[in-house]
Amino acid sequence: MAEISDVFFVDGMRTPFGRAGEKGQYWNTRSDDLAVKATIGLMERNANVPADRIDDVAIAATSQTGEQGLTLGRSVAILAGLPQSVPGFAIDRMCAGAMTSVTTMAGSIGMGMYDLALAGGVEHMGHYPIGGNADPNPRFVSERMVDPGALNMGVTAERIFDRFPHLTKERSDRFGMRSQQKAQAAYDAGKFQPDLVSVAVKDADGAWGLATEDEGRRPQTTMDDLAALKTPFRPHGRVTAGTSSPLTDGATMSLLAGGRAVKELGLAPKMRLVSFAFAGVQPEIMGIGPIPSTEKALKKAGLTIGDIGLFELNEAFAIQVISLLDHFGIDDDDPRVNQWGGAIALGHPLAASGVRLMIQLAAQFAERPDVRYGLTAMCVGLGQGGSVIWENPHYDGKKR
């Protein structure tokens, strides 16, 4: 008999994130191979989990074409050497693809239908730029359902500044600079490296190398540097390359389990899923999406924002994160927020990013037994937000 079950994040790994484009480390690497590497790395690290017990594989991509087409979950499972009895499928919720892979699998595990599942995402923005092969229905614009600028994420970020004038460019620049500094400090302290899967790569001259680190970091960034950058989305605008996530290639993968499998296989989960929610907002100001999704997730969990001890918020744009913090009365520099930096420094390979947030939160939970709950949240193209609340299994109830 199937039983309703808790859902656990057992483990997660990812490839280093590469800068998209011909000069990026993955220009000569297929995107499905990035997902394969993340899957193999995760399964090797969890060798006590029998591969034939994986009930399903969900892999997200925003541009589901070319190397990212052909039902990624199934094709990657085969390429990664999982038994052919393991099924798989593909998911698209733009930036929240991997997050939706996790929550979709969580639903199946929670219902008692699945015991073990793999969930992740991949995006090769160098090979498949966002919206590059899309053909938006002309009715969106002709019937004024959606503002034409809604499909340009940078334009939607500028509109957050318009709506909330007290959220200044200077605050946004400072947030972008701090993301770079925090990410480098975390690298120097060895925080990211345990969860990265190295990838063999070939450069333009055919020479082989190894991708071992996130490529887009700029730790020397200063406020003066940021103030001098162009504003590509609007003349005299406030959004710059320094306060936006760079175009990025990369893949993430997580292992999820129900309570029965955790017990049977003697697993040591890194997090327990408490609640999740997605919400829609006006597409032309999509960056505020995580505000209503977080409110929904908190309500479902019976928690308040004050119960959240660690935040991993996807930095699609600095202004987008600041708008959420401002809404909930949290300081831009609150130490609970993105303490190892975020997507501005590390990159945002669209559909892969949700699981990166979870990997980082899980690693922080292990260091913080005083923290009970954490939040992973992100904005989503076409006007959505996604939020997942997690409980720390290491929580000991002692204030530090």
N, C-alpha and C positions, 0 to 999 in steps of 0.2 A: 504493500500500500504506500502511495506517495504521501509524504508528510510535509506540512509547511515548515520551512527551515530558515535559520539565519543564513546570511550570505557573507562570506569572508574573502577579503583580498589576501591571498596567500603570498604572492610575490609579483614583481614586475621588473622588466628590464627594457632597455631601449638601445638603439644605435646612437652614436654621437650624431648631433645634428650638423648638417653641412650647409654652407651658403649656396643658394640656388644659382644656377648659371654656369657658363663655360669655365669659369675660374674656380668653381666650387669642387669640393673633394669627391662628390658623387656624380659629376657630369657623365662619367662613363660607366656608371653603375645603374642597373635596372631597379625600379622602385619595388617590384615584387621580391627581388633578392634582398632588399633592406628588411622587409617584413619577415622573410625566411630567416635571416640572421638573428633577428630579435627573438623569433620563436625557438630556434635551436638553442640559443643562449639560455633562455628561460627554462626549457625542458632539461637541459644538461645540469642546470643549477638545482633543479628539483627532480633528481633522478629517482627518488623514492615514489614518485607519482607514475603509475603505469600508463604509458602513452595510449594504450587501447581503452583506457577508462575515461578519456576525454570525451564528453558527450557532444560538444559542438565547438566550432571556431568562428568567431565573428571578427571581421577585419573591416575597418572603415576607410574610405577614400572619398575626397570631395569630387575629384575629376575621375569618374569611373570609365576610363577609356584606355586604349593601348595597354601598357604594362600594368595599369591599375584597373583594367576591366577583368572579365572572365571570372566572376564570383570569387573574389580574393580569398575569402575564408577557406574555401575548398581548394583552390589552386595552391595557395601558400602551404596549407596542411600537407598536401602531397609532396610539394617541393622540399618541405622541411623534414620529410621522412617519417611523418606520423602514419600509423597504420591506415590502410584505405578504408577501414570501417569507420573512421572518424569523419563526420560531415562538416560542412562549413558554409558560410554565406557572407555577403557584403552589406555594408550599411553606409548611408549618406545622411549626415546632418551637418554638412559643412564643417565648421570649426569644432563642433561638439561630436564629431564622428566616433572617436575612440571612447569618449564618455558615454555615448549611446550604446556602443558595443557592450560596455560594462553593465549599464543599467538594464539592457535587454536580456543579457545572460543572467543577471541578478534576478530578474523576474522569473525566468525558467527554473533557476536554482531554488528561489524562495517558494515556488509552487511545488517543489519536490520532484519535478520532472527531470532535472539534471543534478548530478553530483559534482561534476568538475567541468570547467569550461575555460577556453582561452578567449581573450577579448583584447583588441588593440586597434591600431590604425597606422596608415602610412600615407605620406604625401611627398611626391617628387615635384616640387614647384618649378624646378629648372626645366624638366621635361613637359610638365603640364601646368602652365600658369592658371591661376584661379579664373574660372569662367571662360577659359580659352576655347573650349569646344562646346560651350553652352549656347543655346538659342532661346533666350527669354521670350515668352509669349508677348506679342506686341500689345495685347490688351492691358498688360500691366500699366503701360504708359498712356495708351489711347483712351482707356476708361478711367484713368487717374486713380487706379488702385494703389500704385506705388510711385513715389517720386523717382524720376530717372536717376538721380544721384544715389539712390538706395543701393544700387549694385556696385558702387565704388566705396569700399570700406573707409578709405581716408576721408571722403566727403562726409560720411556718417559720423566720423570722429570729430570733425570740425563743428558739426551741428550740436554736439554735446556742449562745447564751449559757448555756442550761441544761446543755448537754453539755460546754462548755469554760469552767468558772467563772473561769479566769485571764484570759479575754478580757473585760475589764471595759467597762462603759458609758462610762467616762471615755476609754478608748482609742478606742472607737467614735466618741464625740463629737469627739475630737481629729482623727480621720481625716476626719470629715465637714467640719469647719471647714477643714482643710488642702485638701480637694478644692475648696472654694469659692475659697480664696486662690490656689491654683495655676491654676485655670481663668481667673480674672481676670487674673493675671499673664501668662498665655499670650495672652489677648485683647489686653492692653496692648502686648504684643510683636509682635502681628500674626501669631501662629502659626496660628490657625484660619481666618482670613478668606479665604486663597487657595482653599480647598476648599469654600467655601459658595456655593450658588446662591441668589441673591435671589429672593423669591417675592412677586408682587403680591397684596395682601390687601385685603379690604373689611371695615370695622368695622360695628358694630351700626347706625350711622346711615347706612350706605351710602357712607361716604367711603373712597376708595382710599388705600392706603399701601404700603410696601415692607418685608417682613420680611428683615432683613439679619443679625440676631444671634440667638443662643440666648437665650430669654426668661426662663428660670427661675433665673438666677444670683443669688446673694445674697452678694456678696463681703465685706460688713461683718459677717458672722456671727461671734459670739464664743462662747467656751466657756460663759460665763454665760447667753447666749441659749439655747444648746442644752440646758443643764442644766434650764432652766425649761419646756421643751416637754412637752406631754402625751405619754403613751405609749398610743396608740390601740388597740394590739393586745392589751394585757393591763394590768390595774390594776398600778401600780408596776412596769411593765415597763422594758425598756431600749432598745427601738426607737422612734425618734421620726421626725417629718417631716424633721428636720435630718440624720438619718443614713440616710435612705431616698432612692431616686431619686424625683423628682416624676412625676406622671402627665403624659405628654408626647405631642405630635403631631410627626411628622417622617418623612422618607424618605432613604434612602441608595442609592447605586448604584456598582458597580465594573465595570471592564473587565479581563477576564482573557484571557490568550493563551498559546498553546503556543510552543515554541522556534522552530518553522518560521515561524510568523506574525511573531514578533518580528524574525527575520532578514529575511524578505521585505519587511516594511513599515518596517523601520528603527526599530522602537519602542525606547523607553528605559524598561524596567520599573522599578518602584519597589521591588519585593520578589519573591523566589522562594519558592514554597511548599515547605517541607521535609517536614512531616508534619501530620496532624490526627487527632483522636480524639474520640469521644463516649462517655460512660459514664452508667450509671444508678445512683442511690442511693435510699434511702428517701424517698418523696415528702414526708413530713412534716418532713424536714430537708434540703430540696433545695439549700440554699445551699452545701453542701460538695461539690456535684457536680463543680466544676472540679478538685478535687484528684485523683480517679482519672482523669479525662480527660487532665489534664496529665501524669500519670505514664505513661499509655498513649502519648501523643504523644511524650514524651521517649524512651521505650523504642524506639518505631518509628524515631525519628531517630538512635538511637545516641548520645544526648546526656544530660547531667545538668542539673539545675536551675542549677548553677554556670556553664553555658555560655550561659545566657540573659542578654543584656546590657540588654534593655529589656522591660518588661512593660506591656501595656495590658489591665487587668482591669476587667470591667464592674461598676460599683458599684451593683448592684441595692440592696444594703444595705452599710453600712460593715462590719458584723460579718462579712458573707459574704467580703469581700476579706481582712479580717484573719485569718479562719480559714485561708485558703489560705496567706497569708504565714507564719503561725505554724507550719503543718505543714511548710513547706519551710525554716524557720529564717531567714526574711527579716524585717528590721526594718520596723515600720509606716511609718517615715519614709525607707525606702531610696530614694535618688534615682533608681533604675532604674524605680520603680513609678509609673505614672500621673503622669508629670512635668508634664503639662498639666491635671491634675485629671481628673474623670470624671463618671459619670452622676449623682452626687448634685448636682453643680452644673449640668451640661449637659442632663440629662434622659435618659430611657430609653424611647423609643418602641418598646416590646417588640421586634417582629420586625425593626426597622431597625438595632438597636444594633451587631450584630456587625461590620458594614462601617464604622461610625464608628470602632471600635477599630482597624481595619486602616488607615483613612485617617490616623489620628493616628500610628500606628506607622511608616507609610511616610514621613510628613513628618519624624519624628524620625530615621529611618535616614539621610535625606539630610544631616542635620546631624552625624551621628555615624559617620564612616568607621572609627572604632576599635571599633564594635560589630558583631559578625557575626550573632548570632541574636536574634530577638525573639519574644515570645509574646503572642497575643491569646486571652483565655479568659473564660468566663462561666458562671454558673449558669443553670439552665433549669427552668421550672415542671414539676410532676409528678415531680421528682426526677431531673434529668439535669445533666450538665456538658458543655461543649464547649471544645476547645482546638485552636489552630492555631499551628504554629511556622513562622517565616519567616526567610529569610536576606537579609541586606543586600547588594545588588549594589555598593554604594559601599565595602564593607569593604576596608581596605588593610593590615590586619595590624599596624598601628602602635599601640602603647599610648600614651595621652595622659594 
